Amino acid sequence: MCYRLKYYRDWYRMRYHVGFMGRASKVLEAARKNPSGVSFADLRALVEAAGWALKRTRGSHRIFSRPGTIEIVNLQEDGKSAKSYQVRQVLDLIDKYKIEIP
């Protein structure tokens, strides 16, 4: 897939929250209960629903940034699941900045 097409698809999903906005709070609660049981796709969608935007991709690393926060979010796939320490980092940032998830 062309990089620009992939970037546009990701931008469109982030901008219009296609297919995710109804379940963002459910994924957030599931992540709080069991950080090791979150899929990478759900974590990435949760990060985007919380307002972080994909800044760049280098290899398997996806770097997200958000206006008004100092920290960046670095996500890596571990098969189909997300790494549990990265899930905990995202949850800590959501709590630290008191981000509302719809």
Contacts in CASP RR format, 6 or more apart in sequence:
PFRMAT RR
TARGET T0000
AUTHOR 0000-0000-0000
METHOD contacts of the structure
MODEL  1
MCYRLKYYRDWYRMRYHVGFMGRASKVLEAARKNPSGVSFADLRALVEAA
GWALKRTRGSHRIFSRPGTIEIVNLQEDGKSAKSYQVRQVLDLIDKYKIE
IP
7 54 0 8 1.000
10 48 0 8 1.000
10 54 0 8 1.000
11 54 0 8 1.000
12 18 0 8 1.000
13 19 0 8 1.000
13 20 0 8 1.000
13 45 0 8 1.000
13 48 0 8 1.000
14 48 0 8 1.000
14 51 0 8 1.000
14 53 0 8 1.000
14 54 0 8 1.000
17 48 0 8 1.000
17 49 0 8 1.000
20 45 0 8 1.000
20 48 0 8 1.000
20 49 0 8 1.000
21 49 0 8 1.000
21 102 0 8 1.000
22 102 0 8 1.000
24 45 0 8 1.000
24 46 0 8 1.000
24 49 0 8 1.000
24 101 0 8 1.000
24 102 0 8 1.000
25 101 0 8 1.000
25 102 0 8 1.000
27 38 0 8 1.000
27 42 0 8 1.000
27 43 0 8 1.000
27 45 0 8 1.000
27 46 0 8 1.000
28 46 0 8 1.000
28 91 0 8 1.000
28 94 0 8 1.000
28 101 0 8 1.000
30 37 0 8 1.000
30 38 0 8 1.000
30 42 0 8 1.000
31 38 0 8 1.000
31 42 0 8 1.000
31 43 0 8 1.000
31 46 0 8 1.000
31 87 0 8 1.000
31 90 0 8 1.000
31 91 0 8 1.000
32 91 0 8 1.000
35 84 0 8 1.000
35 87 0 8 1.000
35 88 0 8 1.000
35 91 0 8 1.000
36 81 0 8 1.000
36 84 0 8 1.000
36 87 0 8 1.000
37 81 0 8 1.000
37 82 0 8 1.000
37 84 0 8 1.000
38 81 0 8 1.000
38 82 0 8 1.000
38 84 0 8 1.000
38 87 0 8 1.000
39 80 0 8 1.000
39 81 0 8 1.000
39 82 0 8 1.000
40 75 0 8 1.000
40 77 0 8 1.000
40 78 0 8 1.000
40 79 0 8 1.000
40 80 0 8 1.000
40 81 0 8 1.000
40 82 0 8 1.000
41 80 0 8 1.000
42 82 0 8 1.000
43 75 0 8 1.000
43 82 0 8 1.000
43 86 0 8 1.000
43 87 0 8 1.000
43 90 0 8 1.000
44 62 0 8 1.000
44 75 0 8 1.000
44 82 0 8 1.000
46 90 0 8 1.000
46 101 0 8 1.000
47 64 0 8 1.000
47 73 0 8 1.000
47 75 0 8 1.000
47 90 0 8 1.000
48 54 0 8 1.000
48 64 0 8 1.000
49 101 0 8 1.000
49 102 0 8 1.000
50 66 0 8 1.000
50 90 0 8 1.000
50 94 0 8 1.000
50 99 0 8 1.000
50 101 0 8 1.000
51 66 0 8 1.000
51 99 0 8 1.000
52 64 0 8 1.000
52 65 0 8 1.000
52 66 0 8 1.000
52 73 0 8 1.000
53 64 0 8 1.000
53 65 0 8 1.000
53 66 0 8 1.000
54 62 0 8 1.000
54 63 0 8 1.000
54 64 0 8 1.000
55 63 0 8 1.000
55 64 0 8 1.000
55 65 0 8 1.000
55 72 0 8 1.000
56 63 0 8 1.000
57 63 0 8 1.000
60 76 0 8 1.000
60 77 0 8 1.000
61 74 0 8 1.000
61 75 0 8 1.000
61 76 0 8 1.000
62 74 0 8 1.000
62 75 0 8 1.000
62 76 0 8 1.000
63 72 0 8 1.000
63 73 0 8 1.000
63 74 0 8 1.000
64 72 0 8 1.000
64 73 0 8 1.000
64 74 0 8 1.000
64 75 0 8 1.000
65 72 0 8 1.000
65 73 0 8 1.000
66 73 0 8 1.000
68 97 0 8 1.000
69 93 0 8 1.000
69 97 0 8 1.000
71 93 0 8 1.000
73 86 0 8 1.000
73 89 0 8 1.000
73 90 0 8 1.000
73 93 0 8 1.000
74 86 0 8 1.000
75 82 0 8 1.000
75 86 0 8 1.000
76 83 0 8 1.000
76 86 0 8 1.000
93 99 0 8 1.000
94 101 0 8 1.000
END
